[in-house]
Amino acid sequence: MTIKRHFAPVVDENTRLLVLGSLPGDASLKAAQYYAHPQNGFWRLIGVVIGRELHALPYANRLEALRAAGVGLWDVIASAERPGSLDAAIRSPEAADLRGLIAGLPRIRAVAFNGATAAKGGRRVLGGIEGLTLIDLPSSSPAHTRPLSEKAESWAILKGFLPEDA
C-alpha cells in the first residue's frame, strides 16, 4: 500500500486562524494543491469567510489571499496508508507536529477542523492549549453530503477570528 503524506503548512507570522484537514485526497495529491477536487467546497467556503471569491483564482493566488487574511492551512495527519480519498480508509496514521506548528505562530487565536476526522485527531493533540479556540466544522468534502449553504452557515463563525482589517 502506498503511504500518502501531507503538504507543507501554509502559514506565516500573521496566521490567526489555522484550518486543519485530515490528509490530502488523491486529486489534491496529484495536483499538489490543497482541496483540488473540483467538487470539494473548501475554496468557496473559506472564500465567504474572508470575503473573497477564491475558487476561480490560480492556486498561488488562493494561498496568497489566505495568508493576507491571516488564515493558514495544514493537516492533522502527516502520513498514512489510504486507498482512495475517504477518511474512513485511513490506516496507520502518523500525527503531524501540530503543537510544534502552533508554537511558531505568535498571533494564532483559533484552529478550525475541516471534518470529523481532523477534529478527532486535532483535539487530541491541541486540547488544553490556553488561549486557543478549537472549532469543529462540517467537512467541505463532497462525501459529506450537507448542502454547501448549510456548511457555509457553520463556517461563518470563523470570521470572528480574523484580523479586523482582513
Secondary structure, DSSP 8 states (H G I E B T S, - for coil): --EEE----B--TT--EEEEESS--HHHHHHTSTT-STT--HHHHHHHHHTS--TTS-HHHHHHHHHHTTEEEEESEEEEE-SSS-GGG-EEEEE--HHHHHHT-TT--EEEEESHHHHHHHHHHHTT-TT-EEEEE---STTS-S-HHHHHHHHGGGGGGS-TT-
